[in-house]
Amino acid sequence: MEINPPKIKLEDGIKFIFCAVRKKWLQLTPEEKVRQFIIFQLVNSFHFPLKYISVEKMILVNGLKKRYDIVVYNQALQASILIECKAENIEISEATCQQIATYNLNMQVEALSKQPNVLKVAPRDLPAIGGDLLFDVVAQKYNWSVDNYGSLIVPKKGWNVDLSNQENFDKYAKTIELFEHANAVVNGNQLFVNGQVVTSYTFKQDYFWMMGDNRHNSEDSRFWGFVPEDHVVGKPLFVWLSMDSFNAFFESIHWNRMFRSVTSLCK
């Protein structure tokens, strides 16, 4: 059964589009426009029944909550197609492919595994992080890798952490000793503040988690830990160079991103 093209309405100066799957009006963002066009094509051009299409549902990937865009199920209710939607002006990058591959660790869609040039689909098991930097030691204890990392809460000012919990102690005690200016010392499995053992601590400043954009070739917070606010000495203003690693040189340069302000790219 075919469906009509998505309806669009204007309400209080805001455009909305009707989703045939969720049966409700949604704000018409550039990404939502693409999502609804794909749903229309799945039903009308490829003849997938609407009842087998699932949109924007939560899944767990390595213990973290993620949300896929579109999944098409077969009659046995097995995931058959996994689709990631981006706005028309967003290029499909290596990061996008990595994102959908990560989602597929949970979904295990059959369409990918049945492609003639695919031998098998299996999780990539990278070795745990090694070394002796601040978070190297934590990562080794909990067998985290550069891909399967955490879970981990980034401390903020006013957040109280229970240090009687061994995992919390492992993750946060050394950061308190190094960056909180609290006369704190780690001794074994105990944290001393002003000479007294403490079993909880309230952070005095915000912290940041820094990730390199080349995740498999970046030495970032996964290795050396949280960055305290008083260590931040500047802010990004514009993109000087943007390129990928899987095209020829000139084709790899993202000319539409170069010399643009960070603010404009975040809109």
Backbone hydrogen bonds, N-H to C=O, Kabsch-Sander energy under -0.5 kcal/mol:
donor,donor_aa,acceptor,acceptor_aa,energy
9,K,16,F,-2.5
11,E,14,I,-2.9
14,I,11,E,-1.6
16,F,9,K,-3.0
17,I,26,L,-3.2
18,F,7,K,-2.3
19,C,24,K,-2.6
20,A,18,F,-0.6
23,K,19,C,-1.6
24,K,19,C,-0.9
26,L,17,I,-2.8
28,L,15,K,-2.7
29,T,27,Q,-1.6
33,K,29,T,-2.3
34,V,30,P,-1.4
35,R,31,E,-2.4
36,Q,32,E,-2.5
37,F,33,K,-1.8
38,I,34,V,-2.3
39,I,35,R,-2.0
40,F,36,Q,-2.1
41,Q,37,F,-2.1
42,L,38,I,-2.8
43,V,39,I,-1.9
44,N,40,F,-2.7
45,S,41,Q,-2.0
46,F,41,Q,-1.7
48,F,42,L,-2.6
52,Y,49,P,-1.8
53,I,50,L,-1.8
54,S,52,Y,-0.5
54,S,71,V,-3.0
56,E,69,D,-2.5
59,I,66,K,-2.9
61,V,59,I,-0.5
61,V,64,L,-2.9
64,L,61,V,-1.8
66,K,59,I,-3.1
68,Y,57,K,-1.7
69,D,83,I,-0.6
70,I,83,I,-2.0
71,V,54,S,-2.5
72,V,81,I,-2.6
73,Y,52,Y,-3.1
74,N,78,Q,-2.1
77,L,74,N,-2.1
80,S,72,V,-3.2
81,I,72,V,-1.8
83,I,70,I,-3.0
90,I,87,A,-2.1
91,E,89,N,-0.6
93,S,91,E,-0.8
97,C,93,S,-1.8
98,Q,94,E,-2.3
99,Q,95,A,-2.3
100,I,96,T,-2.3
101,A,97,C,-2.0
102,T,98,Q,-2.1
103,Y,99,Q,-2.1
104,N,100,I,-1.7
105,L,101,A,-0.6
105,L,102,T,-1.1
106,N,103,Y,-1.4
107,M,103,Y,-1.9
108,Q,104,N,-2.4
110,E,79,A,-1.9
111,A,80,S,-1.7
113,S,109,V,-1.0
114,K,110,E,-1.3
115,Q,112,L,-1.3
118,V,115,Q,-2.0
119,L,117,N,-0.6
122,A,120,K,-0.5
125,D,123,P,-0.7
126,L,124,R,-1.1
129,I,144,W,-2.1
135,F,223,F,-2.2
136,D,223,F,-1.0
137,V,133,L,-1.3
138,V,134,L,-0.6
139,A,135,F,-2.7
140,Q,136,D,-2.3
141,K,137,V,-2.0
142,Y,138,V,-2.0
143,N,140,Q,-0.8
144,W,139,A,-2.6
145,S,148,N,-2.1
149,Y,147,D,-1.1
158,G,203,F,-2.8
159,W,156,K,-2.3
161,V,159,W,-0.5
161,V,201,Y,-2.8
163,L,161,V,-0.8
163,L,199,T,-1.9
164,S,199,T,-1.1
165,N,162,D,-0.7
166,Q,164,S,-0.6
169,F,165,N,-2.5
170,D,166,Q,-2.6
171,K,167,E,-1.9
172,Y,168,N,-2.4
173,A,169,F,-2.0
176,I,172,Y,-2.1
177,E,173,A,-2.2
178,L,174,K,-2.3
179,F,175,T,-2.6
180,E,176,I,-1.5
185,V,192,F,-2.6
187,N,185,V,-0.5
187,N,190,Q,-2.8
190,Q,187,N,-1.4
191,L,198,V,-0.6
192,F,185,V,-3.1
192,F,190,Q,-0.5
193,V,196,Q,-3.0
194,N,183,N,-2.1
196,Q,193,V,-1.6
198,V,191,L,-2.6
201,Y,161,V,-1.8
203,F,159,W,-2.4
203,F,201,Y,-0.6
207,Y,155,P,-1.6
208,F,227,V,-2.2
210,M,208,F,-0.6
211,M,209,W,-0.5
215,R,213,D,-0.8
217,N,214,N,-2.1
218,S,215,R,-0.5
220,D,218,S,-0.9
221,S,210,M,-2.6
223,F,220,D,-2.5
224,W,220,D,-2.1
225,G,221,S,-1.7
227,V,208,F,-2.7
229,E,206,D,-2.4
231,H,228,P,-2.1
232,V,229,E,-1.7
233,V,231,H,-0.7
239,V,260,R,-2.4
240,W,238,F,-0.6
244,D,252,S,-1.7
252,S,248,A,-2.0
252,S,249,F,-0.5
253,I,249,F,-0.6
253,I,250,F,-0.7
254,H,242,S,-3.2
255,W,253,I,-1.5
257,R,254,H,-1.9
258,M,254,H,-1.0
259,F,239,V,-3.8
260,R,257,R,-1.5
262,V,237,L,-2.2
265,L,261,S,-1.6
266,C,262,V,-1.3
267,K,264,S,-0.6
